[in-house]
């Protein structure tokens, strides 16, 4: 009789454990399906055009930043911010070219997500630095153009944003 009670108790524990595992599998599978449903179907031709445009916009923005008089003297007050901004512009140009190259080579969502997210974070940080450095309107227009192109690319990457918003933009 005691063996039967132990077996029944173990069976009920296993049954609970398996039912919890089953529910978790259903829930996480539903989450993955919901995210993929929110993502726009991959269009290689459109993504190639958009990523090429993004690379051109970032090259133009970086050239404008290198000619910006207020960024020439990194020894002045705010020089660290200027150096960081110029470095971000270099990384943005590199990331945009890398994204275009990867898409041009047949890369899809899985192969380009990391690059696109990195680009979004760098662009956000560069726009914040641009405001704090009070740069010319030309650089801000170039960054805005890149931001608009990134917004056209974003639906191909689903619910999580490529361009994460700052929690408190006033602190920047």
C-alpha positions as CSV (number, residue, x, y, z in Angstrom):
1,X,0.0,0.0,0.0
2,X,2.8,2.4,0.9
3,X,4.5,1.8,-2.6
4,X,1.2,2.7,-4.3
5,X,1.0,5.9,-2.4
6,X,4.6,6.9,-3.3
7,X,4.0,6.1,-6.9
8,X,0.8,8.1,-7.0
9,X,2.5,11.1,-5.3
10,X,5.4,10.9,-7.8
11,X,3.1,10.6,-10.7
12,X,1.1,13.7,-9.6
13,X,4.3,15.7,-9.3
14,X,5.5,14.6,-12.7
15,X,2.1,15.4,-14.1
16,X,2.2,18.9,-12.7
17,X,5.7,19.4,-13.9
18,X,4.9,18.2,-17.4
19,X,1.7,20.4,-17.5
20,X,3.7,23.5,-16.4
21,X,6.4,22.7,-19.0
22,X,3.7,22.2,-21.7
23,X,2.0,25.6,-20.8
24,X,5.4,27.4,-20.9
25,X,6.1,25.9,-24.4
26,X,2.8,27.0,-25.7
27,X,3.2,30.5,-24.2
28,X,6.7,31.0,-25.6
29,X,5.8,29.6,-28.9
30,X,2.9,32.1,-29.1
31,X,5.2,34.9,-28.2
32,X,7.6,34.0,-31.1
33,X,4.7,33.7,-33.5
34,X,3.3,37.1,-32.4
35,X,6.7,38.8,-33.0
36,X,7.1,37.2,-36.4
37,X,3.6,38.2,-37.3
38,X,4.4,41.9,-36.5
39,X,7.4,41.8,-38.8
40,X,7.0,42.9,-42.4
41,X,7.8,40.2,-45.0
42,X,11.4,40.4,-46.2
43,X,11.8,42.2,-49.5
44,X,15.4,41.8,-50.6
45,X,15.1,44.4,-53.5
46,X,13.6,47.1,-51.3
47,X,16.0,46.4,-48.5
48,X,18.9,46.7,-50.9
49,X,17.7,50.1,-52.1
50,X,17.1,51.3,-48.5
51,X,20.4,50.1,-47.2
52,X,22.3,51.6,-50.1
53,X,20.5,54.9,-49.5
54,X,21.4,54.7,-45.8
55,X,25.1,54.1,-46.6
56,X,25.1,57.1,-48.9
57,X,23.4,59.3,-46.3
58,X,25.9,58.3,-43.7
59,X,28.8,59.0,-46.0
60,X,27.4,62.4,-46.7
61,X,26.8,63.0,-42.9
62,X,30.3,61.9,-42.0
63,X,31.9,64.2,-44.7
64,X,29.9,67.1,-43.4
65,X,30.9,66.3,-39.8
66,X,34.6,66.3,-40.8
67,X,34.2,69.8,-42.3
68,X,32.3,71.1,-39.3
69,X,34.3,74.0,-37.7
70,X,33.2,73.3,-34.2
71,X,34.5,69.7,-34.4
72,X,37.9,70.7,-35.7
73,X,39.3,71.7,-32.3
74,X,38.9,68.7,-30.0
75,X,41.1,70.5,-27.4
76,X,38.4,73.0,-26.6
77,X,35.8,72.5,-23.9
78,X,33.5,69.6,-24.9
79,X,36.3,68.0,-26.9
80,X,35.5,64.6,-25.6
81,X,31.9,64.9,-26.9
82,X,33.3,66.0,-30.3
83,X,35.7,63.1,-30.4
84,X,32.9,60.7,-29.5
85,X,30.6,62.2,-32.1
86,X,33.2,61.9,-34.9
87,X,33.9,58.3,-33.8
88,X,30.1,57.5,-33.8
89,X,29.9,59.0,-37.4
90,X,32.8,56.7,-38.4
91,X,31.0,53.7,-36.9
92,X,27.7,54.7,-38.4
93,X,29.2,54.9,-41.9
94,X,30.9,51.5,-41.4
95,X,27.7,49.9,-40.1
96,X,25.6,51.2,-42.9
97,X,28.1,49.9,-45.5
98,X,28.2,46.6,-43.7
99,X,24.4,46.4,-43.7
100,X,24.2,47.2,-47.4
101,X,27.0,44.6,-48.2
102,X,25.4,41.9,-46.1
103,X,22.0,42.5,-47.7
104,X,23.6,42.6,-51.2
105,X,25.3,39.3,-50.5
106,X,21.9,37.7,-49.9
107,X,21.7,38.2,-46.2
108,X,18.2,38.3,-44.7
109,X,16.6,39.1,-41.4
110,X,18.7,36.8,-39.3
111,X,22.0,37.8,-40.8
112,X,21.4,41.6,-40.6
113,X,19.5,42.1,-37.3
114,X,22.5,42.7,-35.2
115,X,24.0,45.3,-37.6
116,X,20.7,47.1,-37.9
117,X,20.2,47.3,-34.1
118,X,23.8,48.5,-33.6
119,X,23.2,51.2,-36.2
120,X,20.0,52.3,-34.5
121,X,21.7,52.7,-31.1
122,X,24.7,54.6,-32.7
123,X,22.3,56.9,-34.6
124,X,20.3,57.7,-31.4
125,X,23.5,58.4,-29.5
126,X,24.9,60.6,-32.4
127,X,21.7,62.7,-32.5
128,X,21.9,63.3,-28.8
129,X,25.6,64.3,-29.0
130,X,24.7,66.5,-32.0
131,X,22.2,68.4,-29.9
132,X,24.6,68.9,-27.0
133,X,27.4,70.0,-29.4
134,X,25.1,72.5,-31.2
135,X,26.2,71.5,-34.6
136,X,25.2,73.1,-37.9
137,X,21.8,72.5,-39.4
138,X,23.4,70.5,-42.3
139,X,24.7,67.7,-40.1
140,X,21.3,67.5,-38.3
141,X,19.5,67.3,-41.7
142,X,21.8,64.5,-42.7
143,X,21.2,62.6,-39.5
144,X,17.4,63.2,-39.9
145,X,17.6,61.8,-43.4
146,X,19.3,58.6,-42.0
147,X,16.7,58.4,-39.3
148,X,13.9,58.6,-41.9
149,X,15.5,55.8,-43.9
150,X,16.0,53.7,-40.8
151,X,12.3,54.1,-40.0
152,X,11.5,52.6,-43.5
153,X,13.8,49.7,-42.7
154,X,12.5,49.1,-39.2
155,X,9.3,47.2,-40.1
156,X,11.4,44.4,-41.6
157,X,12.8,43.8,-38.1
158,X,9.6,43.5,-36.2
159,X,8.3,44.8,-32.9
160,X,11.6,45.6,-31.1
161,X,12.8,49.0,-32.2
162,X,15.9,49.6,-34.2
163,X,16.0,53.1,-32.9
164,X,15.5,52.8,-29.1
165,X,14.2,55.9,-27.5
166,X,16.0,57.4,-24.5
167,X,14.1,57.0,-21.3
168,X,14.7,60.6,-20.4
169,X,15.9,62.7,-23.4
170,X,16.1,65.8,-21.2
171,X,19.2,64.4,-19.4
172,X,21.2,64.1,-22.5
